[in-house]
Amino acid sequence: MQLFLVGPPGIGKSSVAPVLARHFGAASLETDREIERRARKSCKDVIEQDGMERFRELESEVLMRLPRSPAWTVVDTGGGLPVREANRRRMRELGLIIGLRGSLDRVTAGIAATMARRPNQHVAPRDRARHALAERRDAYADVDVAFDVDGASVEAVGMAIAAWLVSARGVRIDVAGGERPSRVLVRAGLLEHVGPHLADLGWRGRVALVSDAPTAARYAGAVRRSLDAVGIANVLLRVPAGEGAKRLAVAARLWDELAETGIGRDGGVIALGGGSVGDVAGFVAATYLRGVRVAQIPTTLLGMADAAIGGKTAIDIAAGKNLVGAFHAAEAVFADITVLATLPARQVSSGLAEIVKSAFLADRESVAQLGRALEPVRAGDLGTLLAAVALAAEVKGSIVSQDPREAGLRELLNFGHTMGHAYEAASRYRVTHGEAVAVGMVYATALAEALELASPALRPQLEALLERAALPTRARLPRGVWEFVTRDKKARAGRIRWILPRRIGRFSEVTDIAERPLRAAARAVASRAA
């Protein structure tokens, strides 16, 4: 996600950019600095020696070379960059265009303050400001949103933009690849708008809102009022809290209740809760009447970052976790980040495991963003939460869009899960899913080291992030863990498949690993464990 600040020269983009970046844990980038790096001389010299047209070409080249990444970057653009329509199209492909606007006096003062770095110094600042505002008026108006800077401090402008993005605009991620596209919305205050969004998607029939009792007591009222407001009839169905919801008996009861309460093929199921509620409600929706619509409202960080996205639904059986299930993508996922304020610290840390996983699957920029944002995320800061959840959702959404039924690429998402699921089950679920996945990622990285696939420098990077997220990096694996590993649902013809890192952003699937490296990785995970 790129946030492009555009506006006339002297408006204050270079001052606002780092302030705005701080709100999201994002990086900041100045296009003029990138031009100077490429040209190996100042922008002033490029214009005076090579001409304005060459400068504009370099400006466009810098923009076109910006990488697509789930990591967030605030881009301070040169005053003339949005003039070319192709540049504006490219900015919209990569993210949002945010305009800064101000009076002639404000722009004149800004230009005057930076005269030494500008070409053609014989032109008076006020004349230059008047010319820029008149000539580029249409380009500066072609933005997603604009903010006035007159009389406002840099901090106030940055805060206003961040508040708009967190509470008004939010982030939308479209996930393709299933029977119908899935829409993931991440924003503060979404619970009160579930009904209108579903109505826009064509939901008309009676729906069942499935939730556990504590979650329903806190949030079901707001969701049901939003459904009532658009005329969507609804009924509340309760399931046990936690992993106890994912039992066949619970699914069977829900099937009966859906029939008894009149849910038809024109209706659907809405899952309100953590990953377990989402799993059982999604599985029931996939199988009732051979499949009815489903929407997910995750109320945990783990659910928002991972479990609610991608259409995997499942229940547990005695032989292991998630061994019975179906692919049934939600039409919409509503990630209302304000609900995370009520989560216990341990649950926040558990969700962070999946976000760390996503960052390592993506690129170094995503890992760097998470490194900047971990403490604010744990403290409940809405800006960094929005960016972190959106980052994980974009990573997962991109992979799922290309491989909706885990035929190949999607298996990357199992980084840390082969050992993680086994450790979670062998511990009898005394550790959370995120804690188990954290240990699983450390194990997979140690295994990659033992096989000489990964540099020894990689594991300390991973462990440092996990420790800052208050997640375990060491554990004594129970004896029974290896039995659960052999039952892993990702096994093919008895061959266990491991997703192992080579470096950040590059992973491999490895099978038929000998016992010696497996034991070496287990020793590495157990070292210094309490």
Secondary structure, DSSP 8 states (H G I E B T S, - for coil): -EEEEE-STTSSHHHHHHHHHHHHT-EEEEHHHHHHHHHTS-HHHIIIII-HHHHHHHHHHHHHT----SS-EEEE--TTGGGSHHHHHHHHHHEEEEEEE--HHHHHHHHHHTGGGSS-TTS-HHHHHHHHHHHTHHHHH-SSEEEE-TT--HHHHHHHHHHHIIIII-EEEEE-SSSS-EEEEEETTGGGGHHHHHHHTT--S-EEEEEEHHHIIIIIHHHHHHHHHTT--EEEEEE-SGGGGSSHHHHHHHHHHHHHTT--TT-EEEEEESHHHHHHHHHHHHHGGG--EEEEEE-SHHIIIIITSS-EEEEEETTEEEEEEEE---SEEEEEGGGGGGS-HHHHHHHHHHHHHHHHHH-HHHHHHHHHHHHHHHTT-HHHHHHHHHHHHHHHHHHHHH-TT-SSGGGGGGTTHHHHHHHHHHTTT-S-HHHHHHHHHHHHHHHHHHTT-S-TTHHHHHHHHHHHTT--------TTHHHHHHT-TT-BTTB-EEEEEEETTEEEEEE---HHHHHHHHHHHHTT--
